[in-house]
Amino acid sequence: MKTLIVCSSKYGSTKVIAGWIAERLGFESLITDVKDAPNPDEFDLVILGFGIYEDRPMPEILDYIDKHIKILEEKKKVIFGVCLDTRGFFVKGKIHGGWEYIRPIIKRFKDSPIHAGVLHGEINPSKLTTNDEKRLMLFYNKMLKRNYTAVPYRTKMNKEEVWTFAERILNKLEGKFY
Ligand SMILES: Cc1cc2nc3c(=O)[nH]c(=O)nc-3n(C[C@H](O)[C@H](O)[C@H](O)COP(=O)(O)O)c2cc1C
């Protein structure tokens, strides 16, 4: 099954995860940055992966979907968001984070993706732009009331989690429910 994996990634974790998915699927796969992504027409399976920033999917993935929506509607599709808070949380009567992050992408399609999920990424302070570092420090110290002097390195990247996700894709392609 010819597979296209489109990654909208700022710091590379979505791309690493895309590689793990491709490895487990075992199909002929093209992994590409969204800015170089080809028309999905010649592929049998299209996987759309994207980092989450300030509660939202990276906008480039939405641009790609909108540009190719007609073809994508006819394809078998999978989507995955990459972030730190994959579980979500409940504040003032509202659900935030987790699956809520990827809902707008799922909703973009009339013909829903065969599989979707939220996978763990990482924050590596040595890679951050000054602006992102400032935003994170504000988030940690103002919102979460921490007393950090620097952004901590946090990785929750988990190959086993990603392989389980890929195995679910294989199940769904075989017509299984889960
Ligand atoms: C400025 C900034 C904002 C972020 N906002 C969120 C967020 O709202 N929720 C979350 O769970 N993770 C958030 N993250 C963590 C990213 O989703 C995580 O680093 C992810 O692995 C990024 O994927 P990428 O490396 O493919 O770009 C944020 C990270 C940065 C640097």
The ligand as a Gaussian input file, in Angstrom:
#p B3LYP/6-31G(d) Opt

LIG

0 1
 C        5.667000      27.395000      22.187000
 C        5.131000      25.997000      22.415000
 C        3.788000      25.800000      22.666000
 C        3.295000      24.509000      22.900000
 N        1.958000      24.355000      23.162000
 C        1.500000      23.110000      23.504000
 C        0.134000      22.946000      23.892000
 O       -0.702000      23.849000      23.838000
 N       -0.249000      21.703000      24.314000
 C        0.625000      20.639000      24.371000
 O        0.214000      19.571000      24.809000
 N        1.912000      20.767000      23.950000
 C        2.357000      21.983000      23.528000
 N        3.656000      22.135000      23.135000
 C        4.517000      20.940000      23.011000
 C        4.600000      20.484000      21.518000
 O        3.351000      20.047000      21.075000
 C        5.661000      19.397000      21.410000
 O        6.914000      20.021000      21.588000
 C        5.630000      18.623000      20.096000
 O        6.516000      17.533000      20.228000
 C        5.973000      19.495000      18.917000
 O        6.028000      18.770000      17.730000
 P        7.148000      19.065000      16.619000
 O        8.499000      18.818000      17.270000
 O        6.871000      18.064000      15.538000
 O        6.974000      20.470000      16.158000
 C        4.170000      23.406000      22.858000
 C        5.527000      23.607000      22.573000
 C        6.012000      24.882000      22.345000
 C        7.475000      25.059000      22.015000

